[in-house]
Amino acid sequence: MSGTYVALLRGINLGSRNKVAMADLREVFTAVGVEDVTTYVQSGNVVCKSRGGAATLAGAVEKEIGRRLGLDVTVLVRTKAEVAKVLRGNPFLKAGEEPATLHVTFLAETPPRARVGKLDPERGGGDRFRVVGRDVYLHCPNGYGRSKLTNAYFEKELDVGATTRNWKTVTKLAELAGA
C-alpha cells in the first residue's frame, strides 16, 4: 500500500547554486520508484506516492540526486498526516498572526531537548520561534530574508539538517498531498 509524502529538498535553485530543473527532479523521483510525482515552485518541493517509508524515500532520493545530478542535497520527507499536523499546530496562526509572516523550518530529526533549551529566544529581535518536535514555527513580521532565525542557525544550534518554507508553500503542499 502506498502513502502520500511531501519531500523538501534543502538548498536547490538558490541563486546560481545547485540548479535543478523540475523535470529532472521528477525523473529522479520516478527513478527511485515513486508515483504521481508533482513539483511545486522551483525550490525543491515534491509531492508523491511511495510504498516505502519516509526515511527510505529520503535516502533513495538523496542517493539518486548525487548519482544523476552530482549534487549533495539533504532531503526531508513528511507524510501527509505529518503535514496536516503542521497546518493544525501553528501557534502563531492560532494567535492571529498574518499568514504572510509565517514560516516553518522542517528538521531532519527531533533535536535533543537540551539543545532546544539552549536556543536564544532573543536572537530574532521581533521575530519569534517555537520548536515542536521536528518542526520550528517562525513568525517574522519584517520578512524571513531579514531574520536571524535562519536555517544555518537552527542547523548549527540543534545539530540537524533543516529547510524552511513560507506558510503559503506549506499550505499548498498540504493541499497537493490531500492533507
C-alpha positions as CSV (number, residue, x, y, z in Angstrom):
1,M,0.0,0.0,0.0
2,S,1.4,3.4,-0.9
3,G,1.4,6.5,1.1
4,T,1.5,10.2,0.1
5,Y,4.6,12.1,1.0
6,V,5.9,15.6,0.8
7,A,9.7,15.8,0.1
8,L,11.5,19.1,0.8
9,L,14.9,19.5,-0.7
10,R,17.4,21.8,1.0
11,G,19.3,24.4,-0.9
12,I,18.4,23.9,-4.5
13,N,17.9,26.7,-7.0
14,L,19.1,29.3,-4.6
15,G,20.8,31.9,-6.9
16,S,23.3,30.1,-9.1
17,R,23.8,27.3,-6.6
18,N,22.6,23.7,-7.1
19,K,20.5,24.3,-10.2
20,V,17.9,21.6,-10.8
21,A,15.2,21.6,-13.4
22,M,11.9,20.4,-12.1
23,A,11.7,17.9,-15.0
24,D,15.0,16.4,-13.8
25,L,13.8,16.3,-10.3
26,R,10.6,14.5,-11.3
27,E,12.8,12.0,-13.2
28,V,14.9,11.4,-10.1
29,F,11.8,10.6,-8.0
30,T,10.4,8.4,-10.8
31,A,13.7,6.5,-10.9
32,V,13.5,5.6,-7.2
33,G,10.1,4.0,-7.8
34,V,7.6,6.6,-6.6
35,E,4.4,7.5,-8.4
36,D,2.2,10.6,-9.0
37,V,5.2,13.0,-8.7
38,T,4.2,16.7,-8.6
39,T,6.6,19.5,-8.0
40,Y,5.6,22.9,-6.6
41,V,7.6,26.1,-7.4
42,Q,11.3,25.9,-8.2
43,S,12.7,25.4,-4.7
44,G,12.6,21.7,-4.2
45,N,9.1,20.8,-3.1
46,V,7.7,17.4,-4.3
47,V,4.5,15.5,-3.5
48,C,4.4,11.9,-4.4
49,K,3.2,8.4,-3.6
50,S,5.6,5.7,-2.4
51,R,5.4,2.2,-1.0
52,G,8.5,2.8,1.2
53,G,8.7,4.8,4.4
54,A,9.8,8.4,4.7
55,A,13.4,7.6,5.7
56,T,13.8,5.1,2.9
57,L,12.4,7.6,0.4
58,A,14.7,10.4,1.6
59,G,17.8,8.3,1.4
60,A,16.9,6.9,-2.0
61,V,16.3,10.4,-3.4
62,E,19.5,11.8,-1.9
63,K,21.5,9.0,-3.5
64,E,19.8,9.3,-6.9
65,I,20.3,13.1,-6.9
66,G,24.0,12.5,-6.3
67,R,24.2,9.8,-8.9
68,R,22.3,11.7,-11.7
69,L,23.0,15.3,-10.9
70,G,26.2,15.2,-9.0
71,L,24.7,17.2,-6.1
72,D,24.8,16.5,-2.3
73,V,21.3,17.6,-1.3
74,T,19.6,17.0,2.0
75,V,16.0,15.7,1.5
76,L,13.5,15.9,4.3
77,V,10.3,13.8,3.9
78,R,7.0,14.2,5.8
79,T,3.9,12.0,5.5
80,K,0.5,13.5,4.5
81,A,-0.6,13.2,8.1
82,E,2.5,15.0,9.4
83,V,2.0,17.9,7.0
84,A,-1.7,18.1,8.2
85,K,-0.4,18.2,11.8
86,V,1.9,21.1,10.9
87,L,-1.0,23.0,9.5
88,R,-3.1,22.5,12.6
89,G,-0.3,23.1,15.0
90,N,1.0,26.6,14.1
91,P,0.9,28.5,17.4
92,F,1.4,31.9,15.6
93,L,-1.5,31.3,13.2
94,K,-3.7,30.3,16.2
95,A,-2.6,33.6,17.8
96,G,-3.9,35.5,14.8
97,E,-0.6,36.5,13.2
98,E,-0.7,37.4,9.5
99,P,-0.1,34.2,7.4
100,A,2.3,36.1,5.1
101,T,4.7,36.5,8.1
102,L,4.8,32.8,9.0
103,H,7.3,30.1,8.0
104,V,8.2,26.6,9.1
105,T,11.7,25.2,9.4
106,F,11.4,21.5,8.9
107,L,14.1,19.5,10.8
108,A,15.6,16.2,9.7
109,E,15.0,14.7,13.1
110,T,13.7,15.7,16.5
111,P,16.5,17.6,18.3
112,P,17.6,16.8,21.8
113,R,15.7,18.9,24.4
114,A,18.9,20.2,25.9
115,R,19.8,21.7,22.5
116,V,16.3,23.2,22.1
117,G,16.6,24.7,25.6
118,K,19.9,26.5,24.6
119,L,18.3,28.4,21.7
120,D,18.3,32.1,22.3
121,P,14.8,33.4,22.5
122,E,16.1,37.0,21.9
123,R,18.1,36.2,18.8
124,G,15.3,37.1,16.4
125,G,14.6,40.6,17.8
126,G,11.0,41.0,16.8
127,D,11.0,37.5,15.1
128,R,9.8,34.6,17.2
129,F,10.1,30.8,17.0
130,R,8.6,27.8,18.6
131,V,10.1,24.3,18.3
132,V,7.5,21.5,18.2
133,G,9.0,18.0,17.6
134,R,10.7,18.1,14.2
135,D,9.3,21.5,13.2
136,V,10.2,25.1,14.0
137,Y,7.4,27.5,13.6
138,L,8.5,31.1,12.8
139,H,6.8,34.4,12.9
140,C,8.9,37.0,11.0
141,P,6.9,40.3,10.8
142,N,9.7,42.1,8.9
143,G,10.3,39.2,6.5
144,Y,12.3,36.0,6.6
145,G,15.0,37.5,4.5
146,R,16.0,39.8,7.3
147,S,15.6,37.3,10.1
148,K,18.4,36.0,12.2
149,L,16.3,32.8,12.7
150,T,17.8,31.1,9.7
151,N,18.3,27.5,8.5
152,A,22.0,27.9,9.4
153,Y,21.2,29.0,12.9
154,F,18.9,26.1,13.6
155,E,21.1,23.5,11.9
156,K,24.1,24.7,13.9
157,E,22.4,25.0,17.3
158,L,20.3,21.9,17.0
159,D,22.8,19.8,15.1
160,V,20.2,18.6,12.5
161,G,19.6,19.2,8.8
162,A,16.8,21.8,8.1
163,T,14.9,23.5,5.4
164,T,12.5,26.4,5.6
165,R,9.3,27.1,3.7
166,N,6.9,30.0,3.9
167,W,3.3,29.4,5.1
168,K,1.8,29.8,1.6
169,T,4.1,27.0,0.4
170,V,3.3,24.7,3.4
171,T,-0.4,25.3,2.8
172,K,-0.1,24.5,-0.9
173,L,1.9,21.3,-0.3
174,A,-0.6,20.1,2.2
175,E,-3.4,20.8,-0.4
176,L,-1.4,18.9,-3.1
177,A,-0.9,16.0,-0.7
178,G,-4.6,15.9,0.2
179,A,-3.8,16.7,3.9
